[in-house]
Amino acid sequence: MPKLPPIATPELLDQMYQGGAAIKVGAAAAPDVPSPSERRENEVIAGLRTDRCLRIIMALVMTVLFVALNWAVIHMIQHAVMLDDQRLAAKIITPEQSTITEKTYIALVGATAVQVAAAVLTIVRYLFPGSKNE
């Protein structure tokens, strides 16, 4: 006949859970239960790791988006310059009628500067948040 475990008396329960320490019952031991401060510390560490990963992902997404949009603008300008060159070579238009002018280049340089500043500001504010009052 198998041996039955003893009935859980208050004395036996006190022995099993003295100060939160685990004692062996048979071949297995009860796991150590972390204290509330250890549990809170583990949660904070896990939260910081998650936050760091999300911030890295955000920076990568913003960088890829920035590069893709700038590539699209550069490709569009190259295409327009090529068309202007073809039309100028075929004498369809005069140089004054070309699509890409000095004003176009100035506008592109200005827009690129604003775009870079906005992207850097967005990434920096996300990666290094200030106080909640700002």
RODRENTOR-171525 format. One record per residue (C-alpha): residue in three letters; x, y, z. Coordinates in steps of 0.25 Angstrom, whole numbers, plus 5000, padded with zeros to 4 digits. Layout:
REM residues N
ALAXYZ
...
//
This chain:
REM residues 134
MET500050005000
PRO500650144996
LYS500950235007
LEU500050355008
PRO500550495010
PRO500350555024
ILE499150635027
ALA499450785026
THR499450835040
PRO499850975044
GLU501150925049
LEU501450855036
LEU501050985028
ASP501951075037
GLN503150975034
MET502850975019
TYR502751125017
GLN503651185028
GLY504051325023
GLY503651295009
ALA504851185008
ALA504451065000
ILE504750925006
LYS504850794999
VAL503650704999
GLY503950574993
ALA504850584981
ALA504450724977
ALA504650864983
ALA503650974983
PRO504151094975
ASP504751214982
VAL503651324982
PRO504351464979
SER504051574989
PRO503151684984
SER504351774983
GLU505051674974
ARG503851654966
ARG503651804964
GLU505151814960
ASN504951694950
GLU503751764944
VAL504551894943
ILE505751834936
ALA504751754926
GLY504051884923
LEU505351964920
ARG505851844911
THR504551854904
ASP504552004903
ARG505952004897
CYS505551904887
LEU504351984883
ARG505252114882
ILE506252044873
ILE505151984864
MET504552134863
ALA505952194859
LEU506152084849
VAL504752104843
MET504952254842
THR506252244836
VAL505752144825
LEU504552234823
PHE505452354821
VAL506452284812
ALA505252234803
LEU504552364802
ASN505852434798
TRP506252324788
ALA504852344782
VAL505052494781
ILE506452474775
HIS505952374765
MET504852474761
ILE505752584759
GLN506752494750
HIS505552454742
ALA505152604740
VAL506552644736
MET506652534726
LEU505352574720
ASP505852714719
ASP507152674713
GLN506352594702
ARG505452704699
LEU506552814699
ALA507352724689
ALA506152704680
LYS505952854681
ILE504452834685
ILE504752934697
THR505653044699
PRO506553054712
GLU505653154718
GLN504453054717
SER505152944724
THR504452874736
ILE505652874745
THR506153014747
GLU507053084758
LYS505753104766
THR505452964766
TYR506852924772
ILE506753034782
ALA505352984787
LEU505952844787
VAL507152874796
GLY506252954805
ALA505152844806
THR506252744809
ALA506852824820
VAL505452844827
GLN505252694825
VAL506552654831
ALA506352744843
ALA504952684845
ALA505452544845
VAL506552574854
LEU505652644864
THR504652534863
ILE505652424866
VAL506352504877
ARG505052534884
TYR504652384883
LEU505952324888
PHE506252434899
PRO504852474904
GLY504852594914
SER504052604926
LYS502552584925
ASN502252734928
GLU502952774914
//
